[in-house]
């Protein structure tokens, strides 16, 4: 007699709510899930994030690029690919992807914040400030606003801007 283990349905969870202990099981779930739903771009993005979290960067990139082949205006995939490029230290490519994410969804606060971080990383301080301001206007009550305001203050001190 075989063991009948019912797999948890991860499709209703946000990736951030999947614990590190559940990564392998959730990844296996999404690998099967996307095979039956090739146009479910949200699930392909989730699978890419799970791959990225587990250190499988090549597979993560494949998922994001798959979504973009099917829908070149998918802001979430551009944001995720921008994050991927940032991880592998391709800052210019990362900036391009974050710009596209913001272009296709101007209210995507996470993409504004990610773009600000890449601008800051590449010493493009005025552009970083602009993206931080965009982020704060979209997320005025986010718990991270103090951290963003502090980063803005540091840039202003460094550049002498007010």
Backbone as a ProteinNet text record, in pm:
[ID]
protein_1_A
[PRIMARY]
XXXXXXXXXXXXXXXXXXXXXXXXXXXXXXXXXXXXXXXXXXXXXXXXXXXXXXXXXXXXXXXXXXXXXXXXXXXXXXXXXXXXXXXXXXXXXXXXXXXXXXXXXXXXXXXXXXXXXXXXXXXXXXXXXXXXXXXXXXXXXXXXXXXXXXXXXXXXXXXXXX
[TERTIARY]
82.8	0	87.3	57.4	132.6	75	156.9	116.1	37	-75	-154.6	-138.2	-49.2	-20	-88.2	-183.8	-253.5	-170.9	-139.3	-57.2	-140.3	-80.3	-144.3	-166.7	-279.7	-309.9	-249.7	-138	-66.9	-119.2	-213.2	-257	-328	-379.2	-450.1	-360.6	-235.7	-142.9	-55.7	-19.3	82.6	217.6	312.7	443.7	508.2	488.9	548.5	494.7	378.5	318.5	361.3	446.3	497.9	629.6	635.5	754.7	870.3	990.3	1108.5	1096.5	1030.3	1013.1	919	833.3	736.9	784.9	903.6	951.4	950.3	1008	1016.2	877.5	790.2	655.2	577.3	589.9	519.7	572.8	703.5	763.7	712.3	710.4	658.2	511.8	434.5	293.8	282.4	357.2	347.2	403.7	505	556.8	446.5	368.2	255.7	141.6	114.4	2.1	13.2	131.4	147	141.3	170.6	160.7	18	-77.4	-218.5	-278.7	-201.9	-249.3	-139.3	-104.7	9.3	-9	-132.8	-155.3	-185.7	-165.1	-184.2	-53.1	-38.7	87.4	120.7	19.6	43.4	111.7	68.1	128.7	270.6	295.8	432.7	524	474	552	578.7	476.6	494.3	599.3	592.9	691.2	831.9	843.3	973.6	1026.1	938.8	980.2	1021.6	946.8	984.1	1120.2	1143.9	1275.3	1383.8	1356.9	1455	1484.2	1378.8	1397.1	1479	1466.9	1542	1679.7	1715.5	1847.8	1859.2	1749.3	1752.3	1723.1	1823.6	1806.5	1777.4	1839	1814.7	1667.7	1613.8	1472.6	1380.6	1418.2	1338.3	1330.5	1445	1448.7	1362.1	1366.3	1286	1136.8	1091.8	949.4	912.2	995.8	966.1	967.7	1066	1075.4	960.6	914.7	798	676.7	653.3	539.6	554.6	675.5	696	684.7	714.7	691.8	543.1	463.8	319.4	250.2	306.3	247.4	359.5	407.6	524	495.7	371.1	336.6	309.9	344.1	318.2	415.7	365.1	449.3	512.9	439.1	493.7	613.7	605.3	717.6	837.6	812.4	923.3	988.4	906.3	960.6	1042.1	989	1060.5	1190.6	1187.5	1310.1	1410.2	1360.5	1448.2	1516.3	1441.9	1499.6	1606.2	1575.8	1671.4	1801.4	1788.2	1908	1986.7	1916.9	1985	2064.5	2008.9	2076.9	2205.5	2201.6	2320.5	2407.5	2385.1	2466.9	2465.7	2353.4	2336.8	2244.8	2302.7	2225.2	2155.3	2223.2	2160.5	2038.5	2050.6	1936.4	1824.7	1863.4	1765.8	1685.4	1753.7	1687.1	1590	1631.8	1544.1	1415.2	1427.9	1309.1	1219.1	1277.6	1195.5	1125.9	1196.2	1131.4	1010.6	1026.5	914.7	799.4	831.2	725.5	646.4	716.1	650.9	574.5	630.9	562.7	428.2	427.6	305.7	209.4	259.4	171.9	229.3	193.4	249	218.5	118	82.7	148.4	242.8	309.8	419.7	383.1	473.6	602.1	590.9	708.3	811.1	763.7	855.3	922.9	848.3	910	1020.1	991.2	1090.6	1212.1	1189.5	1301.1	1383.8	1316.1	1386.2	1469.8	1413.9	1488.7	1616.3	1604.3	1721.1	1829.5	1788.9	1888	1950.5	1869.8	1926.9	2027.8	1992.7	2083	2211.1	2196	2311.1	2403.5	2347.8	2428.6	2461.4	2446.3	2479.2	2401.3	2278.2	2189.1	2091.7	2148.2	2077.7	1949.4	1950.7	1828	1715	1748	1646.5	1598.8	1690.8	1653.4	1555.3	1584.9	1494	1356.1	1353.2	1225.4	1142.3	1206.1	1134.3	1092.4	1174.2	1136.4	1013.6	1011.1	894.1	769.6	785.4	671.9	623.2	716.3	680.6	602.6	653.7	587.8	449.6	433	300.2	199.6	249.4	161.7	139.7	236.8	231.8	260.5	182.3	214.4	208.1	134.9	119.9	194.9	279.9	356.7	453.4	470.6	563.3	707.5	744.5	881.7	904.4	802.5	820.2	932.4	950.5	1057.7	1194.1	1208.8	1334.6	1358.7	1253.4	1266.5	1299.5	1231.4	1259.5	1403.2	1452.8	1590.6	1687.9	1660.8	1745.6	1743.2	1625	1614.1	1697.8	1691.9	1769.5	1918.7	1962.7	2104.7	2148.2	2064.4	2096.6	2104.9	2010.3	2009.9	2133.7	2174.5	2296.7	2418.4	2422.2	2535.2	2544.2	2428.8	2426.9	2408	2373.8	2348.8	2214.1	2123.7	1989.4	1894.1	1791.3	1691.2	1561.5
-118	0	124.4	215.2	339.7	444.5	536.2	647.7	747.4	788.9	887.8	1022.3	1102	1233.8	1338.3	1408.2	1511.1	1639.7	1688.7	1807.8	1932.7	2025.3	2151.6	2232.8	2303.6	2390.9	2528.8	2556.5	2683.1	2794.4	2763.3	2861.5	2981.2	2965.9	3076.2	3159.3	3118.6	3188.9	3285.4	3394.3	3482.5	3416.6	3439.4	3376	3415.2	3537.9	3583	3505.1	3442.2	3365.2	3218.8	3181	3044.2	3041.1	2959.7	2953.6	2885.9	2907.4	2842.9	2690.5	2642.2	2497.8	2441.7	2524.8	2480.8	2503.7	2561.8	2599.3	2483	2371.7	2257.2	2208.2	2193.5	2145.2	2246.2	2373	2476.1	2483.3	2470.4	2471.6	2354.1	2236.7	2117.8	2138.3	2198	2226.1	2316.2	2425.9	2519.8	2464.6	2379.4	2316.8	2236.8	2166.6	2089.8	2182.6	2280.6	2371.8	2447.8	2499.8	2579.7	2495	2365.4	2278.5	2270.5	2278.3	2271.3	2409.4	2513.1	2651.3	2738	2712.1	2782.5	2933.7	2982.2	3126.8	3193.3	3120.9	3175.9	3245	3369.7	3441	3465.9	3487.1	3508.5	3385.7	3267.7	3145.2	3124.8	3160.4	3151.3	3247.9	3368.2	3463.1	3408.2	3347.1	3288.2	3177.6	3093	2985.8	3044.5	3149.3	3215.5	3267.9	3326.8	3377.7	3262.4	3153.1	3036.5	2982.7	2973.6	2930.9	3026.8	3157.6	3256.5	3240.4	3224.3	3207.9	3084.3	2979.6	2856.5	2857.6	2967.9	2980.8	2928.9	2888.2	2837.6	2953.9	3038.4	3162.6	3140.2	3038.3	3013.1	2978.5	2893.2	2856.6	2974.3	3058.2	3177.2	3265.7	3290.4	3376.7	3319.9	3189.2	3125.7	3154.9	3149	3175	3319.5	3414.3	3555.4	3581.8	3525.4	3547.2	3479.3	3366.8	3300.4	3393.3	3450.5	3542.6	3658.1	3713	3828.4	3791.7	3667.8	3623.6	3621.5	3585.7	3576.5	3711.8	3797.2	3928.4	4025.8	4095.5	4183.5	4303.2	4325	4438.4	4396	4274.5	4225	4289.8	4386.7	4464	4376.9	4279.5	4193	4113.5	4062.7	3986.6	4078	4201.1	4295.9	4326.2	4346.7	4372.4	4253.2	4133.6	4013.3	3992.9	4018.8	4005.9	4114.3	4232.7	4338	4297.3	4233.2	4181.9	4077.3	3989.3	3886.2	3950	4049.8	4117.1	4183.6	4239.1	4299.2	4196.7	4078.6	3971.4	3929.3	3925.8	3883	4002.5	4116.3	4237.3	4294.3	4281.8	4347.2	4467.9	4570.5	4685.7	4757.6	4778.1	4848.4	4772.8	4641.9	4561.1	4563.3	4563.6	4570.9	4700.5	4811	4941.4	4939.7	4883.3	4874.8	4801.2	4687.4	4608.3	4681.7	4746.2	4820.7	4939.3	5004.1	5114.2	5062.4	4945.7	4887.5	4851.6	4798.7	4766.2	4891.3	5000.9	5128.1	5185.4	5167.4	5215.4	5145.3	5013.6	4937	4940.1	4976.2	4993.2	5104.8	5229.6	5343.6	5341.7	5266.8	5258.2	5139.9	5075.2	4958.6	5007.5	5026.2	5087.2	5007.3	4876.9	4791.8	4814.9	4831.5	4856.2	4992.2	5092.9	5224.1	5212.3	5136.9	5122.1	5045.6	4940.4	4863.6	4948.1	5028.1	5116.3	5218.3	5272.2	5366.4	5301.7	5176.9	5106.3	5087.5	5055.7	5036.4	5169.8	5275.3	5407.2	5445.6	5418.3	5448.6	5366.1	5240.6	5151.1	5197.1	5263	5309	5458.2	5514.9	5655.4	5755.4	5719.6	5812.2	5868.9	5953.3	5996.5	6074.2	6164.5	6242.8	6152.8	6054.2	5960.6	5871.2	5833.4	5753.7	5832.3	5958	6042.4	6051	6068.9	6078.8	5951.4	5837.1	5709.1	5683.8	5728.6	5715.4	5801	5920.9	6007.8	5944.3	5882.4	5813.6	5700.9	5625.1	5515.1	5567.8	5673.4	5728.3	5783.5	5839.7	5892.1	5778.8	5661.8	5545.9	5467.3	5470.4	5390.6	5477	5581.4	5672.1	5606.6	5497.6	5432.9	5300.6	5270.6	5147	5150.5	5037.8	5034.8	5073.1	5059.8	5090.2	5236.8	5322	5462	5530.7	5497.5	5559.7	5524.6	5399.6	5356.1	5430.2	5446	5515.9	5663.9	5725.6	5866.7	5885.3	5789.4	5796.3	5786.7	5697	5684.3	5814.2	5875.9	6003.4	6111.2	6115.4	6213.8	6193.7	6069.5	6039.7	6084.5	6063.8	6109.3	6262.1	6326.4	6473.4	6529.2	6466.7	6509.9	6491.4	6376.9	6343.3	6439.6	6474.5	6556	6704.9	6737.4	6878.1	6926.5	6834.5	6871.9	6873.7	6954.5	6962.6	6900.9
0	0	0	-90.3	-97.1	-4.4	27.1	112.4	29	77.1	3.8	72.7	17.5	72.5	-15.5	40.9	-34.6	-30.4	-148.7	-158.3	-128.3	-57.7	-23.5	-150.9	-156.9	-270.7	-244.1	-309.7	-290.4	-380.7	-468.9	-567.8	-506	-385.7	-320.6	-228.9	-213.8	-126.2	-205.4	-142	-197.8	-170.7	-258	-242.7	-109.5	-68	58.5	178	162.6	270.9	271.5	178.7	172.7	248.5	350.4	434.9	361.8	412.9	355.4	362.9	467.3	482.5	375.6	321	220.3	76.3	59.6	-74.5	-173	-134.4	-227	-266.4	-168.4	-196.6	-281.4	-250.4	-326.6	-470.2	-485.6	-619.6	-701.1	-640.3	-709.1	-747.8	-658.2	-686.9	-810.6	-812	-924.5	-1053.6	-1045.9	-1167.9	-1236.5	-1159.5	-1214.8	-1254.4	-1172.4	-1191.2	-1324.7	-1354.4	-1476.2	-1603.2	-1591.6	-1708.8	-1761.1	-1670.6	-1710.5	-1733.2	-1703.6	-1717.8	-1780.1	-1905.5	-1966.3	-1978.4	-1974.2	-1986.8	-1852.5	-1745.2	-1611.4	-1571	-1617	-1599.9	-1453.4	-1371.7	-1229.1	-1168	-1207.4	-1154.5	-1206.8	-1331.6	-1383.7	-1308.8	-1280.3	-1201	-1061.5	-1000.6	-867.5	-871	-972	-984	-998.3	-1077.1	-1091.1	-958	-878.8	-747.4	-656.3	-660.8	-579.9	-621.7	-752.5	-800.3	-749.4	-761.1	-716.9	-567.6	-488.8	-343.8	-310.3	-390	-362.4	-429.7	-495.2	-555.2	-696.6	-757.3	-894.2	-990.2	-1007.4	-1082.8	-1230.3	-1290.8	-1432.9	-1458.3	-1374.3	-1390.9	-1362.4	-1268.6	-1239.3	-1363.2	-1423.6	-1541.8	-1654.9	-1672.9	-1777.3	-1754.9	-1632.9	-1605	-1638.4	-1598	-1626.2	-1777	-1845.3	-1989.9	-2063.4	-2013.7	-2073	-2067.3	-1951.2	-1937.3	-2035	-2046.6	-2134.5	-2282.2	-2316.9	-2455.1	-2487.7	-2388.8	-2407.4	-2389.1	-2303.9	-2274.4	-2241.6	-2342.6	-2325.1	-2234.9	-2199.9	-2113.3	-1968.7	-1932.4	-1797.6	-1698.9	-1623	-1531.9	-1424.6	-1373.9	-1269.1	-1320.2	-1441.3	-1498.1	-1522.1	-1569.1	-1586.7	-1452.2	-1348.8	-1215.3	-1165.8	-1183.7	-1138.8	-1215.5	-1345.3	-1424.7	-1384.2	-1352.5	-1301.9	-1172.8	-1084.8	-959.9	-991.2	-1086.8	-1127.3	-1176.8	-1265	-1316.3	-1203.5	-1106.3	-992.5	-913.7	-896.4	-822.2	-892.2	-1025.5	-1100.2	-1142.5	-1076.8	-1095.3	-1236.5	-1304.9	-1434.2	-1412	-1351.1	-1304.4	-1419.3	-1531.1	-1643.4	-1695.2	-1708.5	-1753.1	-1649.1	-1522.8	-1415.4	-1425.2	-1448	-1461.5	-1578.9	-1689.8	-1807.5	-1771.6	-1704.2	-1668.9	-1570.1	-1470	-1374.2	-1441.8	-1534.2	-1609	-1687.2	-1748.3	-1822.9	-1729.2	-1612.6	-1515.3	-1478.9	-1456.4	-1420.9	-1540.6	-1658.1	-1779	-1796.3	-1780	-1803.2	-1685.3	-1567.6	-1451.1	-1364.3	-1394.7	-1321	-1170.8	-1129.4	-987.2	-916.2	-979.8	-923.1	-828.6	-703.4	-605.7	-586.6	-585.4	-565.6	-677.3	-800	-912	-897.4	-849.8	-824.6	-719.5	-614.5	-508	-558.6	-636.4	-692.2	-788.3	-869.3	-962.7	-885.5	-777.8	-694.3	-640	-595.1	-540.5	-646.9	-769.9	-876.6	-917.4	-921.4	-950	-842.4	-717.9	-607.1	-619.5	-654.4	-670	-781.6	-882.7	-996.1	-986.7	-866	-837.7	-923.1	-957.1	-1027.2	-923.2	-836.5	-716.7	-743.8	-841.3	-865.4	-915.8	-997.8	-1044.3	-929.5	-841.4	-724.2	-637	-613.3	-533.5	-597	-726.2	-797.3	-780.9	-793	-778.7	-634.2	-539.9	-398.9	-368.7	-426.6	-409	-470.5	-586.6	-650.3	-561.2	-506.2	-416.5	-296	-233.8	-114.7	-146.8	-265.1	-300.9	-320.1	-361.4	-381.2	-252.3	-163.5	-39.8	82.8	107.1	218.3	356.6	368.9	499.8	510.9	414.1	417.4	536.5	603.8	717.2	681.1	553.9	511.7	476.5	492.9	452.4	529.8	657.1	735.9	676.6	634.1	573.2	440.9	361.4	234.3	258.4	353.7	386	434.7	511.4	558.1	440	347.1	227.7	147.1	138.4	66	134.8	266.3	342.5	321.5	318.3	295.6	156.9	57.1	-78.1	-81.8	-16.9	-15.1	53.7	162.8	230.3	140	75	-12.7	-132.2	-186.7	-308.6	-280.2	-156.4	-122.1	-171.2	-210.3	-256.5	-139.1	-152.5	-45.8	-86.9
[MASK]
++++++++++++++++++++++++++++++++++++++++++++++++++++++++++++++++++++++++++++++++++++++++++++++++++++++++++++++++++++++++++++++++++++++++++++++++++++++++++++++++++

